[in-house]
Amino acid sequence: MAVTNSDPTLASLRWQCRRGMLELDLFLQRFLLHGYADLNQQQKRDFIEILAFPDQELLEILLGQVSATEQHINEIAEKIRQCAAL
């Protein structure tokens, strides 16, 4: 299910998904378009939390080079990776 413009946080999330690294932009924008709408409320909060990570650390997590100390961050990172692989 794709994200629709009726989501009040959509504009804010689109802005937060624009990063200083092209690789992150690709991961995050694709997930926002194709995976975000399928999340439950807690997973949406987890996604917003992962957006607060510094770019380099976030990229390493999304590439699977490192694991976050919090399991819920690793779980949302896996969802982002799966969506990017589509």
Biopython code that builds the backbone (N, CA, C, O; Angstrom):
import numpy as np
from Bio.PDB.StructureBuilder import StructureBuilder

atoms = [
    (1, "MET", "N", (0.847, -1.174, 0.000)),
    (1, "MET", "CA", (0.000, 0.000, 0.000)),
    (1, "MET", "C", (0.890, 1.234, 0.000)),
    (1, "MET", "O", (1.804, 1.325, 0.819)),
    (2, "ALA", "N", (0.653, 2.162, -0.876)),
    (2, "ALA", "CA", (1.461, 3.371, -0.977)),
    (2, "ALA", "C", (0.948, 4.439, -0.027)),
    (2, "ALA", "O", (-0.229, 4.454, 0.334)),
    (3, "VAL", "N", (1.841, 5.329, 0.372)),
    (3, "VAL", "CA", (1.471, 6.451, 1.229)),
    (3, "VAL", "C", (0.672, 7.446, 0.405)),
    (3, "VAL", "O", (1.004, 7.723, -0.748)),
    (4, "THR", "N", (-0.378, 7.977, 1.001)),
    (4, "THR", "CA", (-1.195, 8.967, 0.309)),
    (4, "THR", "C", (-0.931, 10.349, 0.866)),
    (4, "THR", "O", (-0.381, 10.490, 1.958)),
    (5, "ASN", "N", (-1.318, 11.359, 0.128)),
    (5, "ASN", "CA", (-1.119, 12.727, 0.569)),
    (5, "ASN", "C", (-2.018, 13.107, 1.730)),
    (5, "ASN", "O", (-1.834, 14.178, 2.309)),
    (6, "SER", "N", (-2.990, 12.268, 2.096)),
    (6, "SER", "CA", (-3.879, 12.583, 3.203)),
    (6, "SER", "C", (-3.209, 12.350, 4.554)),
    (6, "SER", "O", (-3.742, 12.783, 5.575)),
    (7, "ASP", "N", (-2.077, 11.691, 4.591)),
    (7, "ASP", "CA", (-1.347, 11.467, 5.830)),
    (7, "ASP", "C", (-0.770, 12.800, 6.300)),
    (7, "ASP", "O", (0.045, 13.395, 5.595)),
    (8, "PRO", "N", (-1.180, 13.287, 7.493)),
    (8, "PRO", "CA", (-0.744, 14.621, 7.937)),
    (8, "PRO", "C", (0.752, 14.735, 8.165)),
    (8, "PRO", "O", (1.296, 15.838, 8.125)),
    (9, "THR", "N", (1.425, 13.626, 8.400)),
    (9, "THR", "CA", (2.855, 13.689, 8.645)),
    (9, "THR", "C", (3.675, 13.431, 7.384)),
    (9, "THR", "O", (4.905, 13.451, 7.434)),
    (10, "LEU", "N", (3.023, 13.195, 6.281)),
    (10, "LEU", "CA", (3.721, 12.822, 5.055)),
    (10, "LEU", "C", (4.727, 13.879, 4.610)),
    (10, "LEU", "O", (5.868, 13.545, 4.290)),
    (11, "ALA", "N", (4.327, 15.132, 4.584)),
    (11, "ALA", "CA", (5.245, 16.185, 4.147)),
    (11, "ALA", "C", (6.463, 16.261, 5.068)),
    (11, "ALA", "O", (7.592, 16.423, 4.605)),
    (12, "SER", "N", (6.227, 16.144, 6.355)),
    (12, "SER", "CA", (7.326, 16.174, 7.318)),
    (12, "SER", "C", (8.251, 14.977, 7.124)),
    (12, "SER", "O", (9.473, 15.122, 7.157)),
    (13, "LEU", "N", (7.675, 13.803, 6.924)),
    (13, "LEU", "CA", (8.494, 12.606, 6.719)),
    (13, "LEU", "C", (9.293, 12.687, 5.425)),
    (13, "LEU", "O", (10.461, 12.302, 5.387)),
    (14, "ARG", "N", (8.666, 13.185, 4.374)),
    (14, "ARG", "CA", (9.406, 13.341, 3.110)),
    (14, "ARG", "C", (10.631, 14.219, 3.320)),
    (14, "ARG", "O", (11.715, 13.919, 2.821)),
    (15, "TRP", "N", (10.451, 15.294, 4.056)),
    (15, "TRP", "CA", (11.553, 16.217, 4.321)),
    (15, "TRP", "C", (12.641, 15.522, 5.141)),
    (15, "TRP", "O", (13.827, 15.661, 4.841)),
    (16, "GLN", "N", (12.244, 14.778, 6.170)),
    (16, "GLN", "CA", (13.213, 14.083, 7.013)),
    (16, "GLN", "C", (13.940, 12.963, 6.275)),
    (16, "GLN", "O", (15.056, 12.599, 6.647)),
    (17, "CYS", "N", (13.320, 12.419, 5.239)),
    (17, "CYS", "CA", (13.946, 11.355, 4.456)),
    (17, "CYS", "C", (14.960, 11.890, 3.457)),
    (17, "CYS", "O", (15.720, 11.113, 2.879)),
    (18, "ARG", "N", (14.987, 13.177, 3.246)),
    (18, "ARG", "CA", (15.990, 13.779, 2.357)),
    (18, "ARG", "C", (17.259, 13.971, 3.175)),
    (18, "ARG", "O", (17.290, 14.762, 4.117)),
    (19, "ARG", "N", (18.279, 13.258, 2.814)),
    (19, "ARG", "CA", (19.505, 13.255, 3.599)),
    (19, "ARG", "C", (20.666, 13.763, 2.762)),
    (19, "ARG", "O", (20.514, 14.075, 1.581)),
    (20, "GLY", "N", (21.825, 13.840, 3.393)),
    (20, "GLY", "CA", (23.023, 14.302, 2.716)),
    (20, "GLY", "C", (23.722, 13.220, 1.911)),
    (20, "GLY", "O", (24.741, 13.480, 1.272)),
    (21, "MET", "N", (23.189, 12.023, 1.938)),
    (21, "MET", "CA", (23.813, 10.911, 1.214)),
    (21, "MET", "C", (22.782, 10.310, 0.267)),
    (21, "MET", "O", (21.666, 9.990, 0.677)),
    (22, "LEU", "N", (23.151, 10.159, -0.981)),
    (22, "LEU", "CA", (22.252, 9.611, -1.985)),
    (22, "LEU", "C", (21.748, 8.221, -1.586)),
    (22, "LEU", "O", (20.574, 7.906, -1.782)),
    (23, "GLU", "N", (22.620, 7.402, -1.035)),
    (23, "GLU", "CA", (22.231, 6.049, -0.650)),
    (23, "GLU", "C", (21.090, 6.078, 0.369)),
    (23, "GLU", "O", (20.145, 5.295, 0.275)),
    (24, "LEU", "N", (21.187, 6.987, 1.344)),
    (24, "LEU", "CA", (20.123, 7.106, 2.340)),
    (24, "LEU", "C", (18.840, 7.610, 1.710)),
    (24, "LEU", "O", (17.754, 7.122, 2.023)),
    (25, "ASP", "N", (18.963, 8.581, 0.825)),
    (25, "ASP", "CA", (17.774, 9.076, 0.126)),
    (25, "ASP", "C", (17.047, 7.930, -0.565)),
    (25, "ASP", "O", (15.822, 7.833, -0.487)),
    (26, "LEU", "N", (17.784, 7.075, -1.231)),
    (26, "LEU", "CA", (17.181, 5.966, -1.962)),
    (26, "LEU", "C", (16.492, 4.981, -1.018)),
    (26, "LEU", "O", (15.353, 4.581, -1.259)),
    (27, "PHE", "N", (17.178, 4.594, 0.048)),
    (27, "PHE", "CA", (16.579, 3.695, 1.037)),
    (27, "PHE", "C", (15.298, 4.293, 1.601)),
    (27, "PHE", "O", (14.240, 3.665, 1.573)),
    (28, "LEU", "N", (15.406, 5.503, 2.107)),
    (28, "LEU", "CA", (14.313, 6.098, 2.872)),
    (28, "LEU", "C", (13.138, 6.528, 2.008)),
    (28, "LEU", "O", (11.985, 6.321, 2.387)),
    (29, "GLN", "N", (13.413, 7.123, 0.852)),
    (29, "GLN", "CA", (12.322, 7.557, -0.017)),
    (29, "GLN", "C", (11.538, 6.351, -0.538)),
    (29, "GLN", "O", (10.309, 6.382, -0.592)),
    (30, "ARG", "N", (12.242, 5.308, -0.914)),
    (30, "ARG", "CA", (11.551, 4.108, -1.410)),
    (30, "ARG", "C", (10.687, 3.504, -0.305)),
    (30, "ARG", "O", (9.551, 3.100, -0.554)),
    (31, "PHE", "N", (11.222, 3.444, 0.908)),
    (31, "PHE", "CA", (10.452, 2.890, 2.010)),
    (31, "PHE", "C", (9.235, 3.756, 2.307)),
    (31, "PHE", "O", (8.146, 3.235, 2.548)),
    (32, "LEU", "N", (9.409, 5.048, 2.292)),
    (32, "LEU", "CA", (8.282, 5.943, 2.567)),
    (32, "LEU", "C", (7.171, 5.736, 1.544)),
    (32, "LEU", "O", (5.990, 5.753, 1.891)),
    (33, "LEU", "N", (7.545, 5.543, 0.303)),
    (33, "LEU", "CA", (6.550, 5.356, -0.755)),
    (33, "LEU", "C", (5.907, 3.969, -0.752)),
    (33, "LEU", "O", (4.723, 3.833, -1.061)),
    (34, "HIS", "N", (6.680, 2.946, -0.405)),
    (34, "HIS", "CA", (6.193, 1.581, -0.602)),
    (34, "HIS", "C", (6.058, 0.735, 0.658)),
    (34, "HIS", "O", (5.494, -0.358, 0.596)),
    (35, "GLY", "N", (6.551, 1.199, 1.788)),
    (35, "GLY", "CA", (6.479, 0.372, 2.987)),
    (35, "GLY", "C", (5.871, 1.034, 4.205)),
    (35, "GLY", "O", (5.305, 0.357, 5.063)),
    (36, "TYR", "N", (5.979, 2.338, 4.290)),
    (36, "TYR", "CA", (5.545, 3.061, 5.482)),
    (36, "TYR", "C", (4.060, 2.852, 5.797)),
    (36, "TYR", "O", (3.706, 2.644, 6.958)),
    (37, "ALA", "N", (3.211, 2.901, 4.815)),
    (37, "ALA", "CA", (1.764, 2.802, 5.038)),
    (37, "ALA", "C", (1.355, 1.458, 5.639)),
    (37, "ALA", "O", (0.288, 1.354, 6.245)),
    (38, "ASP", "N", (2.183, 0.436, 5.480)),
    (38, "ASP", "CA", (1.860, -0.883, 6.012)),
    (38, "ASP", "C", (2.283, -1.068, 7.473)),
    (38, "ASP", "O", (2.010, -2.111, 8.068)),
    (39, "LEU", "N", (2.937, -0.073, 8.047)),
    (39, "LEU", "CA", (3.402, -0.178, 9.427)),
    (39, "LEU", "C", (2.270, 0.064, 10.417)),
    (39, "LEU", "O", (1.320, 0.792, 10.133)),
    (40, "ASN", "N", (2.390, -0.562, 11.585)),
    (40, "ASN", "CA", (1.463, -0.233, 12.663)),
    (40, "ASN", "C", (1.968, 1.043, 13.358)),
    (40, "ASN", "O", (3.028, 1.562, 13.006)),
    (41, "GLN", "N", (1.228, 1.534, 14.320)),
    (41, "GLN", "CA", (1.578, 2.817, 14.947)),
    (41, "GLN", "C", (2.938, 2.775, 15.645)),
    (41, "GLN", "O", (3.701, 3.737, 15.557)),
    (42, "GLN", "N", (3.251, 1.686, 16.330)),
    (42, "GLN", "CA", (4.555, 1.587, 16.993)),
    (42, "GLN", "C", (5.685, 1.566, 15.967)),
    (42, "GLN", "O", (6.713, 2.214, 16.168)),
    (43, "GLN", "N", (5.507, 0.842, 14.890)),
    (43, "GLN", "CA", (6.536, 0.790, 13.851)),
    (43, "GLN", "C", (6.718, 2.157, 13.199)),
    (43, "GLN", "O", (7.836, 2.518, 12.832)),
    (44, "LYS", "N", (5.648, 2.915, 13.050)),
    (44, "LYS", "CA", (5.774, 4.273, 12.514)),
    (44, "LYS", "C", (6.586, 5.140, 13.457)),
    (44, "LYS", "O", (7.391, 5.955, 13.007)),
    (45, "ARG", "N", (6.387, 4.976, 14.765)),
    (45, "ARG", "CA", (7.202, 5.722, 15.734)),
    (45, "ARG", "C", (8.660, 5.278, 15.650)),
    (45, "ARG", "O", (9.569, 6.098, 15.777)),
    (46, "ASP", "N", (8.882, 3.983, 15.437)),
    (46, "ASP", "CA", (10.250, 3.468, 15.287)),
    (46, "ASP", "C", (10.915, 4.065, 14.044)),
    (46, "ASP", "O", (12.096, 4.410, 14.071)),
    (47, "PHE", "N", (10.153, 4.184, 12.962)),
    (47, "PHE", "CA", (10.695, 4.785, 11.745)),
    (47, "PHE", "C", (11.097, 6.234, 12.000)),
    (47, "PHE", "O", (12.170, 6.667, 11.579)),
    (48, "ILE", "N", (10.245, 6.975, 12.680)),
    (48, "ILE", "CA", (10.574, 8.365, 13.008)),
    (48, "ILE", "C", (11.815, 8.413, 13.896)),
    (48, "ILE", "O", (12.654, 9.301, 13.744)),
    (49, "GLU", "N", (11.931, 7.469, 14.812)),
    (49, "GLU", "CA", (13.111, 7.417, 15.682)),
    (49, "GLU", "C", (14.387, 7.161, 14.881)),
    (49, "GLU", "O", (15.419, 7.782, 15.132)),
    (50, "ILE", "N", (14.310, 6.250, 13.925)),
    (50, "ILE", "CA", (15.520, 5.933, 13.145)),
    (50, "ILE", "C", (15.953, 7.125, 12.281)),
    (50, "ILE", "O", (17.130, 7.256, 11.948)),
    (51, "LEU", "N", (15.010, 7.981, 11.925)),
    (51, "LEU", "CA", (15.353, 9.166, 11.134)),
    (51, "LEU", "C", (16.206, 10.157, 11.918)),
    (51, "LEU", "O", (16.834, 11.033, 11.324)),
    (52, "ALA", "N", (16.237, 10.032, 13.234)),
    (52, "ALA", "CA", (17.041, 10.929, 14.068)),
    (52, "ALA", "C", (18.516, 10.514, 14.118)),
    (52, "ALA", "O", (19.354, 11.265, 14.616)),
    (53, "PHE", "N", (18.830, 9.335, 13.610)),
    (53, "PHE", "CA", (20.222, 8.879, 13.625)),
    (53, "PHE", "C", (21.064, 9.722, 12.681)),
    (53, "PHE", "O", (20.566, 10.165, 11.646)),
    (54, "PRO", "N", (22.336, 9.954, 13.018)),
    (54, "PRO", "CA", (23.239, 10.639, 12.086)),
    (54, "PRO", "C", (23.370, 9.834, 10.791)),
    (54, "PRO", "O", (23.273, 8.607, 10.803)),
    (55, "ASP", "N", (23.589, 10.525, 9.689)),
    (55, "ASP", "CA", (23.614, 9.888, 8.373)),
    (55, "ASP", "C", (24.543, 8.683, 8.300)),
    (55, "ASP", "O", (24.121, 7.615, 7.856)),
    (56, "GLN", "N", (25.792, 8.824, 8.723)),
    (56, "GLN", "CA", (26.751, 7.731, 8.588)),
    (56, "GLN", "C", (26.326, 6.518, 9.403)),
    (56, "GLN", "O", (26.405, 5.388, 8.923)),
    (57, "GLU", "N", (25.880, 6.745, 10.624)),
    (57, "GLU", "CA", (25.431, 5.641, 11.472)),
    (57, "GLU", "C", (24.195, 4.963, 10.885)),
    (57, "GLU", "O", (24.094, 3.736, 10.889)),
    (58, "LEU", "N", (23.260, 5.760, 10.385)),
    (58, "LEU", "CA", (22.054, 5.214, 9.775)),
    (58, "LEU", "C", (22.396, 4.385, 8.545)),
    (58, "LEU", "O", (21.835, 3.306, 8.353)),
    (59, "LEU", "N", (23.296, 4.868, 7.721)),
    (59, "LEU", "CA", (23.691, 4.116, 6.533)),
    (59, "LEU", "C", (24.314, 2.775, 6.917)),
    (59, "LEU", "O", (24.006, 1.752, 6.306)),
    (60, "GLU", "N", (25.178, 2.776, 7.914)),
    (60, "GLU", "CA", (25.802, 1.526, 8.354)),
    (60, "GLU", "C", (24.768, 0.534, 8.865)),
    (60, "GLU", "O", (24.882, -0.667, 8.620)),
    (61, "ILE", "N", (23.760, 1.031, 9.572)),
    (61, "ILE", "CA", (22.685, 0.153, 10.062)),
    (61, "ILE", "C", (21.884, -0.397, 8.891)),
    (61, "ILE", "O", (21.593, -1.592, 8.842)),
    (62, "LEU", "N", (21.524, 0.473, 7.943)),
    (62, "LEU", "CA", (20.709, 0.031, 6.809)),
    (62, "LEU", "C", (21.468, -0.905, 5.882)),
    (62, "LEU", "O", (20.862, -1.759, 5.237)),
    (63, "LEU", "N", (22.771, -0.757, 5.808)),
    (63, "LEU", "CA", (23.579, -1.664, 4.985)),
    (63, "LEU", "C", (23.894, -2.968, 5.715)),
    (63, "LEU", "O", (24.463, -3.889, 5.129)),
    (64, "GLY", "N", (23.521, -3.045, 6.997)),
    (64, "GLY", "CA", (23.777, -4.246, 7.773)),
    (64, "GLY", "C", (25.205, -4.358, 8.246)),
    (64, "GLY", "O", (25.633, -5.438, 8.653)),
    (65, "GLN", "N", (25.958, -3.270, 8.205)),
    (65, "GLN", "CA", (27.356, -3.295, 8.642)),
    (65, "GLN", "C", (27.468, -3.286, 10.161)),
    (65, "GLN", "O", (28.422, -3.826, 10.722)),
    (66, "VAL", "N", (26.494, -2.672, 10.823)),
    (66, "VAL", "CA", (26.433, -2.642, 12.286)),
    (66, "VAL", "C", (24.990, -2.878, 12.705)),
    (66, "VAL", "O", (24.063, -2.730, 11.909)),
    (67, "SER", "N", (24.820, -3.244, 13.955)),
    (67, "SER", "CA", (23.483, -3.394, 14.523)),
    (67, "SER", "C", (23.295, -2.319, 15.578)),
    (67, "SER", "O", (24.232, -1.950, 16.286)),
    (68, "ALA", "N", (22.079, -1.828, 15.669)),
    (68, "ALA", "CA", (21.748, -0.875, 16.720)),
    (68, "ALA", "C", (21.642, -1.631, 18.042)),
    (68, "ALA", "O", (21.410, -2.840, 18.050)),
    (69, "THR", "N", (21.810, -0.933, 19.144)),
    (69, "THR", "CA", (21.684, -1.586, 20.439)),
    (69, "THR", "C", (20.227, -1.893, 20.770)),
    (69, "THR", "O", (19.951, -2.800, 21.554)),
    (70, "GLU", "N", (19.290, -1.145, 20.178)),
    (70, "GLU", "CA", (17.865, -1.362, 20.419)),
    (70, "GLU", "C", (17.292, -2.285, 19.341)),
    (70, "GLU", "O", (17.453, -2.030, 18.147)),
    (71, "GLN", "N", (16.629, -3.348, 19.767)),
    (71, "GLN", "CA", (16.099, -4.331, 18.821)),
    (71, "GLN", "C", (15.061, -3.733, 17.882)),
    (71, "GLN", "O", (15.019, -4.097, 16.706)),
    (72, "HIS", "N", (14.222, -2.826, 18.372)),
    (72, "HIS", "CA", (13.176, -2.253, 17.514)),
    (72, "HIS", "C", (13.772, -1.435, 16.370)),
    (72, "HIS", "O", (13.159, -1.325, 15.308)),
    (73, "ILE", "N", (14.950, -0.863, 16.570)),
    (73, "ILE", "CA", (15.627, -0.144, 15.492)),
    (73, "ILE", "C", (16.119, -1.128, 14.445)),
    (73, "ILE", "O", (16.003, -0.869, 13.247)),
    (74, "ASN", "N", (16.665, -2.248, 14.882)),
    (74, "ASN", "CA", (17.112, -3.281, 13.937)),
    (74, "ASN", "C", (15.939, -3.833, 13.136)),
    (74, "ASN", "O", (16.081, -4.129, 11.950)),
    (75, "GLU", "N", (14.790, -3.971, 13.772)),
    (75, "GLU", "CA", (13.612, -4.491, 13.084)),
    (75, "GLU", "C", (13.105, -3.524, 12.018)),
    (75, "GLU", "O", (12.758, -3.952, 10.917)),
    (76, "ILE", "N", (13.057, -2.243, 12.324)),
    (76, "ILE", "CA", (12.598, -1.276, 11.310)),
    (76, "ILE", "C", (13.649, -1.146, 10.204)),
    (76, "ILE", "O", (13.300, -0.946, 9.040)),
    (77, "ALA", "N", (14.924, -1.256, 10.558)),
    (77, "ALA", "CA", (15.983, -1.218, 9.543)),
    (77, "ALA", "C", (15.827, -2.384, 8.573)),
    (77, "ALA", "O", (16.033, -2.219, 7.370)),
    (78, "GLU", "N", (15.468, -3.546, 9.077)),
    (78, "GLU", "CA", (15.248, -4.712, 8.218)),
    (78, "GLU", "C", (14.072, -4.474, 7.276)),
    (78, "GLU", "O", (14.132, -4.849, 6.105)),
    (79, "LYS", "N", (13.014, -3.860, 7.771)),
    (79, "LYS", "CA", (11.869, -3.540, 6.913)),
    (79, "LYS", "C", (12.285, -2.564, 5.809)),
    (79, "LYS", "O", (11.856, -2.702, 4.664)),
    (80, "ILE", "N", (13.106, -1.596, 6.149)),
    (80, "ILE", "CA", (13.589, -0.635, 5.152)),
    (80, "ILE", "C", (14.441, -1.352, 4.106)),
    (80, "ILE", "O", (14.298, -1.105, 2.909)),
    (81, "ARG", "N", (15.329, -2.240, 4.561)),
    (81, "ARG", "CA", (16.173, -3.008, 3.624)),
    (81, "ARG", "C", (15.318, -3.863, 2.689)),
    (81, "ARG", "O", (15.569, -3.912, 1.485)),
    (82, "GLN", "N", (14.320, -4.527, 3.238)),
    (82, "GLN", "CA", (13.454, -5.377, 2.416)),
    (82, "GLN", "C", (12.722, -4.550, 1.352)),
    (82, "GLN", "O", (12.568, -4.992, 0.214)),
    (83, "CYS", "N", (12.287, -3.386, 1.719)),
    (83, "CYS", "CA", (11.574, -2.533, 0.771)),
    (83, "CYS", "C", (12.529, -2.035, -0.314)),
    (83, "CYS", "O", (12.146, -1.921, -1.478)),
    (84, "ALA", "N", (13.754, -1.744, 0.066)),
    (84, "ALA", "CA", (14.745, -1.265, -0.910)),
    (84, "ALA", "C", (15.107, -2.345, -1.909)),
    (84, "ALA", "O", (15.519, -2.047, -3.030)),
    (85, "ALA", "N", (14.956, -3.601, -1.508)),
    (85, "ALA", "CA", (15.322, -4.717, -2.378)),
    (85, "ALA", "C", (14.249, -5.023, -3.426)),
    (85, "ALA", "O", (14.486, -5.817, -4.336)),
    (86, "LEU", "N", (13.084, -4.406, -3.308)),
    (86, "LEU", "CA", (11.998, -4.694, -4.261)),
    (86, "LEU", "C", (12.346, -4.265, -5.657)),
    (86, "LEU", "O", (11.542, -4.436, -6.574)),
]
sb = StructureBuilder()
sb.init_structure("model")
sb.init_model(0)
sb.init_chain("A")
sb.init_seg("    ")
for serial, (resi, resn, name, xyz) in enumerate(atoms, 1):
    if name == "N":
        sb.init_residue(resn, " ", resi, " ")
    sb.init_atom(name, np.array(xyz, "f"), 0.0, 1.0, " ", f" {name:<3s}", serial, name[0])
structure = sb.get_structure()
